[in-house]
Amino acid sequence: MEYDLFLGCVIPARLPFLEASSRKVFETLGIKLNDVEGFSCCPDPTGIEQIDHNTWLTMGARNLSLSKNGNGGILSFCSGCVETLKGVNFSLNKDPSLMEDVNKHLKKVGKNYDGKTNVKHFAQVLYENLDLVKKKVSKPLEGFKVAVHYGCHYLRPSEFIQWDDPFNPYTIDEIVKALGAESLDYDNKIECCGNPVEKSDKDLSLMMIENKLKAIQCSGANCVALVCPACYQQFDFNQRELSKKEDANYEIPIFYLSELAALAFGYDPEDLGLNFHRIKPQEFLENINFIK
Amino acid sequence: MSVINFEFRNEVLKHNASLSYCYQCSTCSGGCPIALLTEGKYNPRLIIEEAILGLQDKLIEMQDPNLWLCSTCQKCVELCPQKVELTEIFTLIKNRCFEEGEVPSGFVSQGKAVLDNGVAIPFSNAILARRKKLGLPEIKTASVDEIKTLLKVTNFEYHITRRGE
């Protein structure tokens, strides 16, 4: 089994430790990820698409055209990239005249998109290989009480994401449980983290993440698992600022799903770059006796 | 006072016919996290109503409600009993704002970064060192000239450059 790896921008250029754990997980599973030359920004569905839909389609189609991997297609570690690539693919296949227009643009740079590239989120591939994932667990995540944050673009719009359930998702909970952790339900589990609103209204964006953190605290969870770098930044980068307020104290360690998998597969926390997190997981891992 | 602009209404309808399915039930606003937190100041139902009426001045000049507050969480699209493609309609209106109205600066700076680098975040030396330390391979991203050519064809370069001035 192999996929063309689409890294996008945020993970490789800002949060490379998330890339490190993700690559290790797929290496352990024996699923090959090809590094492809020439990918651009996906482009960002919460940014570029909002100011220029046509540019979003054109750049997205160019990226899709670079995958020559047949039915395996593209795998991405980022929910935003998956949203864009699946969305562009869907829009172009739905409307042949749009496909024709976009290919006229692509012809100017010697490219053409045939509409046939499959796109998968890395969590989808983990779920599809859950038995294999279970077999590779050598250090079950005992003591991890996980609040799963799905994020919006892993699920919606279901019309073209075509994976899991848009309002009652379960796939990541199942993966977390397969790794030996407990998954806890909480009040606003399917709500948005607020990251996309940061560009327009920082206070509103902080309100959204604080509401999530409060609900997670109330649930009794001791850490968060998520699958999108925008959500990761929103959860990990804002807790300290929010804790400056008098009655608030947020120190919930945030894990990428790949980091949890890598820990369960026996990787050393140091090799995963967990020390690059703003909320350092070290103390948490010691407190629950996962590491000495 | 707002003025009905039939041309604008027809443009939105032509782009997305699902606009005409809306019967103003407000399910979208009921499920919208931003409507909840802004106590209805941001209101997806009202945006759709203004689009149906063709109130271009409200949506693009006054930006009332402010479409840039949408978090693109896509709950409204999922909930709509009439399958109105709300976020696609919002995108069209925001695209028009990009051409002729106000846009929060974060969107413009991201667009400029993509135009200049082909990616939204260029690799800094610190990150390149960190990648090496983590044992990660070198990434060969798109040719900047190739992306610039495409962004010229789609007129993106023109609009971004105009705003940067």
Boltz contact constraints between the chains, C-beta under 6 A:
constraints:
  - contact:
      token1: [A, 9]
      token2: [B, 119]
      max_distance: 6.0
  - contact:
      token1: [A, 9]
      token2: [B, 120]
      max_distance: 6.0
  - contact:
      token1: [A, 9]
      token2: [B, 121]
      max_distance: 6.0
  - contact:
      token1: [A, 12]
      token2: [B, 139]
      max_distance: 6.0
  - contact:
      token1: [A, 13]
      token2: [B, 121]
      max_distance: 6.0
  - contact:
      token1: [A, 13]
      token2: [B, 123]
      max_distance: 6.0
  - contact:
      token1: [A, 13]
      token2: [B, 127]
      max_distance: 6.0
  - contact:
      token1: [A, 14]
      token2: [B, 121]
      max_distance: 6.0
  - contact:
      token1: [A, 16]
      token2: [B, 130]
      max_distance: 6.0
  - contact:
      token1: [A, 16]
      token2: [B, 131]
      max_distance: 6.0
  - contact:
      token1: [A, 16]
      token2: [B, 134]
      max_distance: 6.0
  - contact:
      token1: [A, 16]
      token2: [B, 136]
      max_distance: 6.0
  - contact:
      token1: [A, 19]
      token2: [B, 136]
      max_distance: 6.0
  - contact:
      token1: [A, 20]
      token2: [B, 134]
      max_distance: 6.0
  - contact:
      token1: [A, 37]
      token2: [B, 140]
      max_distance: 6.0
  - contact:
      token1: [A, 38]
      token2: [B, 142]
      max_distance: 6.0
  - contact:
      token1: [A, 40]
      token2: [B, 118]
      max_distance: 6.0
  - contact:
      token1: [A, 40]
      token2: [B, 142]
      max_distance: 6.0
  - contact:
      token1: [A, 40]
      token2: [B, 147]
      max_distance: 6.0
  - contact:
      token1: [A, 41]
      token2: [B, 114]
      max_distance: 6.0
  - contact:
      token1: [A, 41]
      token2: [B, 119]
      max_distance: 6.0
  - contact:
      token1: [A, 41]
      token2: [B, 120]
      max_distance: 6.0
  - contact:
      token1: [A, 46]
      token2: [B, 72]
      max_distance: 6.0
  - contact:
      token1: [A, 47]
      token2: [B, 107]
      max_distance: 6.0
  - contact:
      token1: [A, 47]
      token2: [B, 110]
      max_distance: 6.0
  - contact:
      token1: [A, 50]
      token2: [B, 94]
      max_distance: 6.0
  - contact:
      token1: [A, 51]
      token2: [B, 98]
      max_distance: 6.0
  - contact:
      token1: [A, 51]
      token2: [B, 107]
      max_distance: 6.0
  - contact:
      token1: [A, 52]
      token2: [B, 95]
      max_distance: 6.0
  - contact:
      token1: [A, 52]
      token2: [B, 156]
      max_distance: 6.0
  - contact:
      token1: [A, 53]
      token2: [B, 91]
      max_distance: 6.0
  - contact:
      token1: [A, 53]
      token2: [B, 95]
      max_distance: 6.0
  - contact:
      token1: [A, 54]
      token2: [B, 154]
      max_distance: 6.0
  - contact:
      token1: [A, 55]
      token2: [B, 154]
      max_distance: 6.0
  - contact:
      token1: [A, 55]
      token2: [B, 156]
      max_distance: 6.0
  - contact:
      token1: [A, 58]
      token2: [B, 150]
      max_distance: 6.0
  - contact:
      token1: [A, 58]
      token2: [B, 154]
      max_distance: 6.0
  - contact:
      token1: [A, 105]
      token2: [B, 153]
      max_distance: 6.0
  - contact:
      token1: [A, 108]
      token2: [B, 149]
      max_distance: 6.0
  - contact:
      token1: [A, 108]
      token2: [B, 153]
      max_distance: 6.0
  - contact:
      token1: [A, 109]
      token2: [B, 146]
      max_distance: 6.0
  - contact:
      token1: [A, 109]
      token2: [B, 149]
      max_distance: 6.0
  - contact:
      token1: [A, 109]
      token2: [B, 150]
      max_distance: 6.0
  - contact:
      token1: [A, 152]
      token2: [B, 73]
      max_distance: 6.0
  - contact:
      token1: [A, 152]
      token2: [B, 74]
      max_distance: 6.0
  - contact:
      token1: [A, 156]
      token2: [B, 74]
      max_distance: 6.0
  - contact:
      token1: [A, 156]
      token2: [B, 78]
      max_distance: 6.0
  - contact:
      token1: [A, 157]
      token2: [B, 74]
      max_distance: 6.0
  - contact:
      token1: [A, 157]
      token2: [B, 77]
      max_distance: 6.0
  - contact:
      token1: [A, 166]
      token2: [B, 78]
      max_distance: 6.0
  - contact:
      token1: [A, 191]
      token2: [B, 33]
      max_distance: 6.0
  - contact:
      token1: [A, 192]
      token2: [B, 33]
      max_distance: 6.0
  - contact:
      token1: [A, 192]
      token2: [B, 71]
      max_distance: 6.0
  - contact:
      token1: [A, 192]
      token2: [B, 73]
      max_distance: 6.0
  - contact:
      token1: [A, 196]
      token2: [B, 71]
      max_distance: 6.0
  - contact:
      token1: [A, 196]
      token2: [B, 72]
      max_distance: 6.0
  - contact:
      token1: [A, 197]
      token2: [B, 71]
      max_distance: 6.0
  - contact:
      token1: [A, 199]
      token2: [B, 104]
      max_distance: 6.0
  - contact:
      token1: [A, 199]
      token2: [B, 106]
      max_distance: 6.0
  - contact:
      token1: [A, 199]
      token2: [B, 107]
      max_distance: 6.0
  - contact:
      token1: [A, 200]
      token2: [B, 68]
      max_distance: 6.0
  - contact:
      token1: [A, 200]
      token2: [B, 69]
      max_distance: 6.0
  - contact:
      token1: [A, 200]
      token2: [B, 104]
      max_distance: 6.0
  - contact:
      token1: [A, 207]
      token2: [B, 37]
      max_distance: 6.0
  - contact:
      token1: [A, 273]
      token2: [B, 134]
      max_distance: 6.0
